[in-house]
Amino acid sequence: MQSFTDEPAHVTAIRDQLRRFVADHAPREKRIQWDRERRWPRDVYAQLNALGLTALTVPADHGGAGQDLVAAVAVIEELAAAGPFLAGPYIHTAFYGGMNLAENGSPEQQVRYLPALARGELFFAYGLSEPDVGGDLASVTTRAERDGDTVVINGAKRWCTGADWADVIYCLVRSGPADARHRNLSFLLIPTDTPGISMQPIAHSNLRYTDSQDVFFDAVRVPTANIVGGEAMWNRGWEQLAGRALDVEKLEISAVAYGIARAALAEAWGYARERVQFGRPIAQHQAIRHKMVTAATRLRACRHMLYHAAWLAQEGRDCRVETSMAKLFIADTGVEIALACQQVMGAYALSDLYEMERHVRDLLGMPIVGGSSDMQRNNLAGLMRL
Ligand SMILES: Cc1cc2nc3c(=O)[nH]c(=O)nc-3n(C[C@H](O)[C@H](O)[C@H](O)COP(=O)(O)OP(=O)(O)OC[C@H]3O[C@@H](n4cnc5c(N)ncnc54)[C@H](O)[C@@H]3O)c2cc1C
């Protein structure tokens, strides 16, 4: 079990660097504007990318900085505290791309993709969900059939966020008869400019750094070399899905939730000290004080769960329970923090003069996205042999 120690100095240095970057390049007015426009700022992201932080999920022998999951989680936290506008694209490269291919890619795929991912020059989108498939991923129906040295894909993915600007879809497909469920799934790398792909945007109220996409595959062909992990991993996608990459995936979405909850608390805290009612700052009213310190206590508990799980993952230890608990606890607690902060800010939490209304929207979605809270509970009951 981890003993609690100071954060490594290089992680603190990254946080300081990112706080300065956010203050200079992503001030509040811009964040409010990006949310309204449902977009992420490519020019600002290009400058962020120059800091080299996407290399933190890529091994050094493939041009990365060597995997440093505690640092990468801290990057997401710092970026997410400024909304999803920089954290989102960072995840598409460092985690959907770098982490997954470092873990599951074939040697050829690692040579081909990892150096560009480490430099932040490639974006991946995640193609798991489908119109009739949410939490029950073993039921995917998008079909993939071998035809010589190509694979032919037919079907549809839903909520494939970023597919319209990403380079590659990391796509879960049904590669054999459906009755074998877990044993007939594969992952494919599908370049988004492959003929036969079309898309339809889905607007949503949370994480508005982009629209999401319905993606349709009509006789789309990719080489068998694009089977994630190589041909030996055909029909073995479930092993890849249930492996370490998924543990880290839960950390990444937990870090987003934590960063946003941190920002929500900071905004409400500052507001409570300034807003005067009945002759004194509302922070002097006991009901507000209690709400604020309860939220701060919950946030501190989230931080411990997040970084404990990240540390276990970095050490290569079994962290399936801790990452599921972190996702469950931080997502659900993030909602409690959001609602408390919203009440503290009263009417202004509903206006677009502040960021609270966005924080609330984003935090309300956290128990749903990236494996719902009830799916984490199911996981945990199984893992803990209840
Ligand atoms: C903004 C946004 C971005 C997204 N981006 C992506 C993306 O990039 N790629 C991607 O693949 N997906 C993406 N998703 C999809 C997201 O991961 C799914 O919404 C999530 O997996 C839940 O699926 P669902 O909403 O279809 O819920 P369902 O699976 O239909 O579940 C609905 C409800 O029933 C509960 N439930 C279902 N089955 C059980 C059970 N056995 N036991 C207990 N409770 C159960 C769930 O917990 C949930 O509360 C995104 C979603 C959003 C909103």
The ligand as an SDF file (V2000), in Angstrom:
LIG
                    3D

 53 58  0  0  0  0  0  0  0  0999 V2000
  -20.2460   13.7650  -24.4770 C   0  0  0  0  0  0  0  0  0  0  0  0
  -20.0600   12.2940  -24.6650 C   0  0  0  0  0  0  0  0  0  0  0  0
  -18.9240   11.8190  -25.2760 C   0  0  0  0  0  0  0  0  0  0  0  0
  -18.7580   10.4540  -25.4800 C   0  0  0  0  0  0  0  0  0  0  0  0
  -17.6580   10.0260  -26.1580 N   0  0  0  0  0  0  0  0  0  0  0  0
  -17.5430    8.7120  -26.4690 C   0  0  0  0  0  0  0  0  0  0  0  0
  -16.4620    8.2710  -27.3020 C   0  0  0  0  0  0  0  0  0  0  0  0
  -15.5980    9.0610  -27.7080 O   0  0  0  0  0  0  0  0  0  0  0  0
  -16.4300    6.9640  -27.6560 N   0  0  0  0  0  0  0  0  0  0  0  0
  -17.3710    6.0600  -27.2250 C   0  0  0  0  0  0  0  0  0  0  0  0
  -17.2580    4.8860  -27.5830 O   0  0  0  0  0  0  0  0  0  0  0  0
  -18.3970    6.4510  -26.4270 N   0  0  0  0  0  0  0  0  0  0  0  0
  -18.5080    7.7510  -26.0500 C   0  0  0  0  0  0  0  0  0  0  0  0
  -19.5600    8.1740  -25.2770 N   0  0  0  0  0  0  0  0  0  0  0  0
  -20.5470    7.1960  -24.8470 C   0  0  0  0  0  0  0  0  0  0  0  0
  -20.4560    6.8780  -23.3630 C   0  0  0  0  0  0  0  0  0  0  0  0
  -19.2580    6.2350  -23.0350 O   0  0  0  0  0  0  0  0  0  0  0  0
  -21.7090    6.0580  -23.0480 C   0  0  0  0  0  0  0  0  0  0  0  0
  -22.7360    7.0120  -22.9250 O   0  0  0  0  0  0  0  0  0  0  0  0
  -21.5900    5.2540  -21.8090 C   0  0  0  0  0  0  0  0  0  0  0  0
  -20.7840    4.1230  -22.0480 O   0  0  0  0  0  0  0  0  0  0  0  0
  -22.9480    4.7990  -21.2920 C   0  0  0  0  0  0  0  0  0  0  0  0
  -23.6990    4.2100  -22.3170 O   0  0  0  0  0  0  0  0  0  0  0  0
  -25.2330    4.6090  -22.5470 P   0  0  0  0  0  0  0  0  0  0  0  0
  -25.3740    6.0360  -22.3200 O   0  0  0  0  0  0  0  0  0  0  0  0
  -25.6680    4.0520  -23.8370 O   0  0  0  0  0  0  0  0  0  0  0  0
  -25.9820    3.8720  -21.3410 O   0  0  0  0  0  0  0  0  0  0  0  0
  -26.6540    2.4410  -21.2650 P   0  0  0  0  0  0  0  0  0  0  0  0
  -25.6250    1.3630  -21.3240 O   0  0  0  0  0  0  0  0  0  0  0  0
  -27.8120    2.3560  -22.1900 O   0  0  0  0  0  0  0  0  0  0  0  0
  -27.2020    2.5130  -19.7760 O   0  0  0  0  0  0  0  0  0  0  0  0
  -28.2740    3.4100  -19.3890 C   0  0  0  0  0  0  0  0  0  0  0  0
  -28.3940    3.3640  -17.8560 C   0  0  0  0  0  0  0  0  0  0  0  0
  -28.6650    2.0280  -17.4410 O   0  0  0  0  0  0  0  0  0  0  0  0
  -27.6550    1.5930  -16.5330 C   0  0  0  0  0  0  0  0  0  0  0  0
  -27.3540    0.1810  -16.7850 N   0  0  0  0  0  0  0  0  0  0  0  0
  -27.2100   -0.4350  -17.9960 C   0  0  0  0  0  0  0  0  0  0  0  0
  -26.9020   -1.7220  -17.8190 N   0  0  0  0  0  0  0  0  0  0  0  0
  -26.8170   -1.9450  -16.4860 C   0  0  0  0  0  0  0  0  0  0  0  0
  -26.5310   -3.0560  -15.6690 C   0  0  0  0  0  0  0  0  0  0  0  0
  -26.2160   -4.2620  -16.1760 N   0  0  0  0  0  0  0  0  0  0  0  0
  -26.5290   -2.9080  -14.3340 N   0  0  0  0  0  0  0  0  0  0  0  0
  -26.8260   -1.7010  -13.7760 C   0  0  0  0  0  0  0  0  0  0  0  0
  -27.1230   -0.6070  -14.4990 N   0  0  0  0  0  0  0  0  0  0  0  0
  -27.1130   -0.7200  -15.8290 C   0  0  0  0  0  0  0  0  0  0  0  0
  -26.4480    2.4610  -16.8010 C   0  0  0  0  0  0  0  0  0  0  0  0
  -25.6260    2.5700  -15.6510 O   0  0  0  0  0  0  0  0  0  0  0  0
  -27.0950    3.7820  -17.1540 C   0  0  0  0  0  0  0  0  0  0  0  0
  -27.4030    4.4620  -15.9720 O   0  0  0  0  0  0  0  0  0  0  0  0
  -19.7550    9.5310  -25.0360 C   0  0  0  0  0  0  0  0  0  0  0  0
  -20.9130   10.0140  -24.3930 C   0  0  0  0  0  0  0  0  0  0  0  0
  -21.0750   11.3800  -24.2160 C   0  0  0  0  0  0  0  0  0  0  0  0
  -22.3240   11.8670  -23.5490 C   0  0  0  0  0  0  0  0  0  0  0  0
  1  2  1  0
  2  3  1  0
  2 52  2  0
  3  4  2  0
  4  5  1  0
  4 50  1  0
  5  6  2  0
  6  7  1  0
  6 13  1  0
  7  8  2  0
  7  9  1  0
  9 10  1  0
 10 11  2  0
 10 12  1  0
 12 13  2  0
 13 14  1  0
 14 15  1  0
 14 50  1  0
 15 16  1  0
 16 17  1  0
 16 18  1  0
 18 19  1  0
 18 20  1  0
 20 21  1  0
 20 22  1  0
 22 23  1  0
 23 24  1  0
 24 25  2  0
 24 26  1  0
 24 27  1  0
 27 28  1  0
 28 29  2  0
 28 30  1  0
 28 31  1  0
 31 32  1  0
 32 33  1  0
 33 34  1  0
 33 48  1  0
 34 35  1  0
 35 36  1  0
 35 46  1  0
 36 37  1  0
 36 45  1  0
 37 38  2  0
 38 39  1  0
 39 40  1  0
 39 45  2  0
 40 41  1  0
 40 42  2  0
 42 43  1  0
 43 44  2  0
 44 45  1  0
 46 47  1  0
 46 48  1  0
 48 49  1  0
 50 51  2  0
 51 52  1  0
 52 53  1  0
M  END
$$$$
